[in-house]
Amino acid sequence: MNPWKHDTVCSFVEKAIQDKQYNHELHFALSDTTVRRVKKILYLNLESYTGVISSHSIRHIKHRHPDDVMYVCQLMEILEKFSKVQKSITRDPKTGASLVSLEFYKRYEQQTVKLVELKVHRERKLELKTLFVKD
């Protein structure tokens, strides 16, 4: 894994947690490995998609899953070396529209981290929704 990406994500996480007024997004390219594996497993072509982490999502994870927020620093590794990926469809509570999410799972020692990325069709983005230890 590229350490620059890891350090960049971790710095972004720290800023988002320390400053509640910090309202930014971190954009990153999906690796060729991620694109290839998702296409092979789910038949979804993510070639022109961009990954996005918002400061709001980081604070959501910190609030809802405080012990798990450290795994956001591993986001690139989870996306590239996932042990399982699946598609899920949920309904937007405000608009009633169907939302497609991709769930990436990565096993670390005795626990599995679940990373949920919201697939945004028109804008061609995968946006971090939440992340938590599943078991």
ZASE-473228 format. One record per residue (C-alpha): x, y, z; residue in one letter; residue number from 1. Coordinates in pm, whole numbers, always signed. Layout:
REM residues N
@xx = X&yy = Y&zz = Z&rest = A&nr = NUM $
...
//
This chain:
REM residues 135
@xx = +0&yy = +0&zz = +0&rest = M&nr = 1 $
@xx = +118&yy = +350&zz = -75&rest = N&nr = 2 $
@xx = +212&yy = +508&zz = +263&rest = P&nr = 3 $
@xx = +134&yy = +856&zz = +130&rest = W&nr = 4 $
@xx = -232&yy = +761&zz = +92&rest = K&nr = 5 $
@xx = -242&yy = +607&zz = +440&rest = H&nr = 6 $
@xx = -86&yy = +920&zz = +597&rest = D&nr = 7 $
@xx = -315&yy = +1149&zz = +398&rest = T&nr = 8 $
@xx = -628&yy = +963&zz = +512&rest = V&nr = 9 $
@xx = -511&yy = +953&zz = +875&rest = C&nr = 10 $
@xx = -435&yy = +1328&zz = +874&rest = S&nr = 11 $
@xx = -779&yy = +1396&zz = +727&rest = F&nr = 12 $
@xx = -942&yy = +1180&zz = +999&rest = V&nr = 13 $
@xx = -755&yy = +1367&zz = +1274&rest = E&nr = 14 $
@xx = -858&yy = +1709&zz = +1138&rest = K&nr = 15 $
@xx = -1223&yy = +1604&zz = +1104&rest = A&nr = 16 $
@xx = -1235&yy = +1474&zz = +1461&rest = I&nr = 17 $
@xx = -1048&yy = +1764&zz = +1620&rest = Q&nr = 18 $
@xx = -1234&yy = +2045&zz = +1443&rest = D&nr = 19 $
@xx = -1612&yy = +2018&zz = +1415&rest = K&nr = 20 $
@xx = -1611&yy = +2320&zz = +1180&rest = Q&nr = 21 $
@xx = -1380&yy = +2138&zz = +937&rest = Y&nr = 22 $
@xx = -1603&yy = +2069&zz = +638&rest = N&nr = 23 $
@xx = -1402&yy = +1916&zz = +356&rest = H&nr = 24 $
@xx = -1384&yy = +1611&zz = +134&rest = E&nr = 25 $
@xx = -1087&yy = +1395&zz = +46&rest = L&nr = 26 $
@xx = -1100&yy = +1255&zz = -309&rest = H&nr = 27 $
@xx = -892&yy = +961&zz = -423&rest = F&nr = 28 $
@xx = -861&yy = +726&zz = -718&rest = A&nr = 29 $
@xx = -978&yy = +368&zz = -682&rest = L&nr = 30 $
@xx = -694&yy = +125&zz = -743&rest = S&nr = 31 $
@xx = -692&yy = -91&zz = -1055&rest = D&nr = 32 $
@xx = -705&yy = -394&zz = -824&rest = T&nr = 33 $
@xx = -1025&yy = -271&zz = -657&rest = T&nr = 34 $
@xx = -1191&yy = -192&zz = -991&rest = V&nr = 35 $
@xx = -1093&yy = -530&zz = -1137&rest = R&nr = 36 $
@xx = -1206&yy = -734&zz = -833&rest = R&nr = 37 $
@xx = -1541&yy = -553&zz = -797&rest = V&nr = 38 $
@xx = -1609&yy = -601&zz = -1168&rest = K&nr = 39 $
@xx = -1527&yy = -972&zz = -1146&rest = K&nr = 40 $
@xx = -1742&yy = -1033&zz = -835&rest = I&nr = 41 $
@xx = -2037&yy = -792&zz = -875&rest = L&nr = 42 $
@xx = -2023&yy = -718&zz = -1250&rest = Y&nr = 43 $
@xx = -2008&yy = -345&zz = -1171&rest = L&nr = 44 $
@xx = -1770&yy = -128&zz = -1368&rest = N&nr = 45 $
@xx = -1615&yy = +133&zz = -1137&rest = L&nr = 46 $
@xx = -1343&yy = +240&zz = -1382&rest = E&nr = 47 $
@xx = -1427&yy = +610&zz = -1385&rest = S&nr = 48 $
@xx = -1541&yy = +631&zz = -1022&rest = Y&nr = 49 $
@xx = -1367&yy = +839&zz = -759&rest = T&nr = 50 $
@xx = -1356&yy = +762&zz = -387&rest = G&nr = 51 $
@xx = -1469&yy = +1034&zz = -147&rest = V&nr = 52 $
@xx = -1436&yy = +1072&zz = +230&rest = I&nr = 53 $
@xx = -1621&yy = +1364&zz = +388&rest = S&nr = 54 $
@xx = -1536&yy = +1513&zz = +725&rest = S&nr = 55 $
@xx = -1903&yy = +1466&zz = +819&rest = H&nr = 56 $
@xx = -1873&yy = +1088&zz = +759&rest = S&nr = 57 $
@xx = -1565&yy = +1071&zz = +982&rest = I&nr = 58 $
@xx = -1754&yy = +1244&zz = +1264&rest = R&nr = 59 $
@xx = -2052&yy = +1009&zz = +1211&rest = H&nr = 60 $
@xx = -1822&yy = +707&zz = +1250&rest = I&nr = 61 $
@xx = -1655&yy = +862&zz = +1557&rest = K&nr = 62 $
@xx = -1995&yy = +931&zz = +1715&rest = H&nr = 63 $
@xx = -2158&yy = +596&zz = +1634&rest = R&nr = 64 $
@xx = -1853&yy = +367&zz = +1643&rest = H&nr = 65 $
@xx = -1584&yy = +548&zz = +1849&rest = P&nr = 66 $
@xx = -1360&yy = +243&zz = +1891&rest = D&nr = 67 $
@xx = -1364&yy = +172&zz = +1517&rest = D&nr = 68 $
@xx = -1277&yy = +513&zz = +1370&rest = V&nr = 69 $
@xx = -907&yy = +415&zz = +1362&rest = M&nr = 70 $
@xx = -988&yy = +173&zz = +1078&rest = Y&nr = 71 $
@xx = -1067&yy = +464&zz = +846&rest = V&nr = 72 $
@xx = -688&yy = +502&zz = +816&rest = C&nr = 73 $
@xx = -693&yy = +154&zz = +661&rest = Q&nr = 74 $
@xx = -954&yy = +253&zz = +401&rest = L&nr = 75 $
@xx = -724&yy = +208&zz = +100&rest = M&nr = 76 $
@xx = -617&yy = -136&zz = +221&rest = E&nr = 77 $
@xx = -978&yy = -239&zz = +290&rest = I&nr = 78 $
@xx = -1085&yy = -132&zz = -59&rest = L&nr = 79 $
@xx = -793&yy = -307&zz = -226&rest = E&nr = 80 $
@xx = -757&yy = -623&zz = -16&rest = K&nr = 81 $
@xx = -1116&yy = -689&zz = +89&rest = F&nr = 82 $
@xx = -1213&yy = -1045&zz = +175&rest = S&nr = 83 $
@xx = -1574&yy = -994&zz = +63&rest = K&nr = 84 $
@xx = -1776&yy = -734&zz = -126&rest = V&nr = 85 $
@xx = -2150&yy = -718&zz = -175&rest = Q&nr = 86 $
@xx = -2409&yy = -479&zz = -309&rest = K&nr = 87 $
@xx = -2704&yy = -365&zz = -100&rest = S&nr = 88 $
@xx = -3000&yy = -141&zz = -177&rest = I&nr = 89 $
@xx = -3156&yy = +87&zz = +83&rest = T&nr = 90 $
@xx = -3422&yy = +353&zz = +67&rest = R&nr = 91 $
@xx = -3340&yy = +719&zz = +127&rest = D&nr = 92 $
@xx = -3558&yy = +820&zz = +424&rest = P&nr = 93 $
@xx = -3601&yy = +1175&zz = +291&rest = K&nr = 94 $
@xx = -3670&yy = +1114&zz = -79&rest = T&nr = 95 $
@xx = -3774&yy = +749&zz = -88&rest = G&nr = 96 $
@xx = -3523&yy = +688&zz = -369&rest = A&nr = 97 $
@xx = -3330&yy = +363&zz = -387&rest = S&nr = 98 $
@xx = -2964&yy = +395&zz = -288&rest = L&nr = 99 $
@xx = -2705&yy = +143&zz = -400&rest = V&nr = 100 $
@xx = -2425&yy = +75&zz = -152&rest = S&nr = 101 $
@xx = -2120&yy = -143&zz = -176&rest = L&nr = 102 $
@xx = -2014&yy = -319&zz = +143&rest = E&nr = 103 $
@xx = -1647&yy = -412&zz = +168&rest = F&nr = 104 $
@xx = -1535&yy = -655&zz = +438&rest = Y&nr = 105 $
@xx = -1177&yy = -702&zz = +557&rest = K&nr = 106 $
@xx = -1067&yy = -944&zz = +827&rest = R&nr = 107 $
@xx = -819&yy = -818&zz = +1090&rest = Y&nr = 108 $
@xx = -710&yy = -1079&zz = +1346&rest = E&nr = 109 $
@xx = -1027&yy = -1177&zz = +1536&rest = Q&nr = 110 $
@xx = -1261&yy = -919&zz = +1384&rest = Q&nr = 111 $
@xx = -1406&yy = -815&zz = +1052&rest = T&nr = 112 $
@xx = -1431&yy = -451&zz = +950&rest = V&nr = 113 $
@xx = -1733&yy = -356&zz = +740&rest = K&nr = 114 $
@xx = -1685&yy = -53&zz = +517&rest = L&nr = 115 $
@xx = -1998&yy = +84&zz = +351&rest = V&nr = 116 $
@xx = -1952&yy = +298&zz = +43&rest = E&nr = 117 $
@xx = -2250&yy = +470&zz = -114&rest = L&nr = 118 $
@xx = -2246&yy = +441&zz = -493&rest = K&nr = 119 $
@xx = -2344&yy = +770&zz = -653&rest = V&nr = 120 $
@xx = -2448&yy = +702&zz = -1012&rest = H&nr = 121 $
@xx = -2456&yy = +1037&zz = -1190&rest = R&nr = 122 $
@xx = -2149&yy = +1178&zz = -1020&rest = E&nr = 123 $
@xx = -1959&yy = +847&zz = -1046&rest = R&nr = 124 $
@xx = -1840&yy = +851&zz = -686&rest = K&nr = 125 $
@xx = -1806&yy = +598&zz = -409&rest = L&nr = 126 $
@xx = -1864&yy = +795&zz = -91&rest = E&nr = 127 $
@xx = -1774&yy = +669&zz = +255&rest = L&nr = 128 $
@xx = -2097&yy = +623&zz = +447&rest = K&nr = 129 $
@xx = -1984&yy = +433&zz = +756&rest = T&nr = 130 $
@xx = -1731&yy = +185&zz = +887&rest = L&nr = 131 $
@xx = -1746&yy = -44&zz = +1188&rest = F&nr = 132 $
@xx = -1625&yy = -374&zz = +1332&rest = V&nr = 133 $
@xx = -1884&yy = -632&zz = +1247&rest = K&nr = 134 $
@xx = -1813&yy = -905&zz = +1505&rest = D&nr = 135 $
//
